[in-house]
Structure formats: structure tokens, C-alpha cells
Amino acid sequence: MPTTAKPARHYSPFGHRPPADPRAALAAIVATGPDSYAELSRMLRRPDHYLRRFVVEGHPRALRVDEHARLAAFFGLSERQLGIRDLWLPPA
């Protein structure tokens, strides 16, 4: 029996220019969407406080690449829209 994946969510709380900081991007998404930090942390198979601690306290210093990619795919965003800045462009 084939399984169907949940459709990507398409949030765009940033307007035209996404924040360069992944914490700010994730905070904006959670503030405007139906998902909580705890739900998103569980999706990453992490403790409920994992993403809240990342955004509010700054721990861990960065999300793992696979976690960041999974969140971007879940929200239907590019990784850059979720706060990874293109290193070849000057910061905004």
C-alpha cells in the first residue's frame, strides 16, 4: 500500500526579502502558521523544546543541514528563504 506524503505548506511571512537569520525566519513562520515549535521539533525527532530553544536561547548554534532542509521542504520554502544566506552575496 503506497503512503502519501503530507503536502508542503506554503508560508510566506517575509514579503519580498527573507531574513538572513534562520532563527528570525523560523520565529516568523511559527508566529504566522498553525504549527508549534513542539510539533516541528517532534517532526525532526527531537525533544519538544528543541526548536524553541534554538530560536529563543540560541542553542544549538545552528540546525543540522538535514534538519534545516526538512523544515524548508515542509514549509514549501527554499533553504535560503528559511534563513540560509547565499555566501556569495553581501548580507542584507
Phi, psi and omega in degrees: 000120181289144177262147179253133178280151176295141178294149178294143176272143182244089177260141174217072181279005189262348188076227184268334185240110180288151178292148179281341183269120180300329178295315179295319180296314181294320178298318179295320180295314181294324180294330184257351184248177182276353185269145178260165175302320182296315179298318180291323177298317178296324177300326179275004183059044178238165176299154184306327184275357189304305184286326177298317179295321177300314184285313188276314186261345180082019178237128357292169181294329179209151173284152174296152182303317181292326178291317179297317179296321180293319177295317179300315179296320180300319182272357180071032181244161170282163178297327178294320178295335178269012169111005173270118182276141174292116186294345181271352178254148178294151179297150181287000000 
